Amino acid sequence: MNNSRRCLFGIQNPIILSDQLFDKEIKGVAKCRIVYSETIHSVDSLPYTPRLINTLYLIEKNDIDYTYKYADRSAFQNLPAHAPDEDFLIVKNGYITDTTFSNIVFFDGNQWVTPSTYLLNGTQRQRLLREGRIVSRNIKADDLDSFLYARLINAMLDFDSAPFIEMSAIRVSQ
């Protein structure tokens, strides 16, 4: 959030999130939604249930830009309808990026690899790269055959507990 405020609005002084969340009553696993611009407009905590994705459809979307986490998700809402256990793996200019709600990592038999052509440089992705648990490289759609399986990761989907997705469950969108 502070990086987005710095890049989008030129604001250098960070907001300390723990100060903002102190008065929120959170029970169980919750997702925190913060709407902000130069200042915080609202802070909500919502019950969180992870999505279990069984199928990913490759879809070419060259005009998509999601460098920052926006409240406006219309770039994703304009994708074709899909079942609750399905999502899209977005291909931009021939390269694998992310799904509509997560970064992705692939296992090649030796190491976990995440696309260097991500849409959003998620916090879990950044941490795993820093720790050396995953590596980043360009991945074309044709390269997917070289991987054994994938996992979806984001701030709410921990790398170690994220379910495996078989590569046969990644298909070309109709």
N, C-alpha and C positions, 0 to 999 in steps of 0.2 A: 504494500500500500504506500509506504513512504517513498519507495523508488518511483512508483507511478506518479505520485504528487510532485516529486522532484523533476521528472522528465516532462510531464504534461503541463505543470503549472509553475515550475521554477521555484518551488518552495523547498527550502533547505532544512528548516527545523522539523524534526520528526514528531509524529504523534505516538505516544506510548500506549499501545493497545490495552495493556493491563489496567491502565487508569480508566479506560472507556468501558471495560467489561466488568469492573469491580462490582457494580450494583445489579448486574444481571443474574437472575436465578436460572441456573442451567442444571437440568436433571438428565441423567443418562448421556448417551452420545448425541451431541448436538453440533450443528453447523452454524457458524457465526456469519451473518451477512452484514457487511458494513457498506453503506452507501455514502460516498464522499465526493467532494471536488477539492476546493482549497481547504474546506473544513468538513467535519463529519456531519452528515445530515441525519443518519439513523443507524442504530445498531440493533440487530435482531438475532435471537438464537432460535433455531428451528430444529425439531427432531430430525435425526439423520438415519436413513436406512440405505446401505450401499446398494447400488444397482448391480445385479448379477448379469453380466453380458456373456451370451453364448455364441453370438455371431457378429462379426464385423464386416461391413461392406465397404470396399474401396470406392471412393467417389472423388472425381477430379473437381477441384474448386480453386481455380487459379486467382480469383479476385478476393479471396478471403484475407482479412487482416484482423488478428486478435492478439496483438503485441501486449496489450494490457487487458486486465480482467474488467470488462465493462458490464454494467447493468443491462445494456442493450445487447441481447444475444440474437438479434435478428439474422445474423450471418448463418447461424446454426438452425434457426427455426424455419428457414426457407428450404431446408433439405427435405427430400421425400419422407413420407410417413413410414414408421417402422414399428415393430413390436417392442414391448418393454425390455425384452432380453436381447435386443439387437441395437447396434450403434454403427456409426460411420467412422471409417479410418480415412482421413482426408489426405488426398494427394494434391500437392501444389507444385506446378511446373515440373511434374514428373517425379517429385520426391515425396516420400512419406512424411507426414507431419504429426498430428495428434488425432484423437477422437474428439467428439463434441464436448466431452467433459473431463478428459484426462490426457496426460502424456502417456506414451507407450514405451515399453522396453521389450527387446527381443533377445532370446537366448540362442547362441550359435553353436553350443556344445562346449564352449570354453569361457565365454564372457557374456555379460548382459550389455546390450547395445541400445542406445536411444537415438532417434533421429536428430541430427544437428540442424535440421530444417523444421524445428518445432514452430507451432503457432504461438504458444504461451510458454515462457520459461518458468514452469511451475516450481514452487518452493521445494517439494520433495525431489524433483528432478535435479535441481541445483545442489541439494544436500548430498544425494547419492553420487553425483559427479565429483563433488569436493572430497568425499570419503573414498573415492576410487572404486566404488562398488559397481558402477556402470561406466561405460565409455560412450562418447558421442561420435557419430560419423554420418555422412550422407547415406541414405538408404532409398534406392529407387524401388518402385513397385515390383520390378523384375527380380530384385534381390531377395524378396521374401522367401523364395524357395530355399535359401541357404540357412534359414532359421528353424529351430525345432519347435518353439512355442513363444508366446508373448504374455505380458502382464500389463494391466492398466494401473497407473499410479497417479495420485494427486494428493493434496493435503489430507484428504480423508481416507484414501486408499493406500495403506502402508505396503511398501514393497514386499516385506517378508510374509505378509498374510494375504496378499492379492492372489486371486485364483489364476491358474494357468489357462491360457486360451490356446487350443491346438491351432496350428497353422492352417489346417483344413477348414477351420471355422472362419477364415478370412477369405471373402469372396468378392468378386467384381459386382458392383451395383448394377441392377437391371435398369 
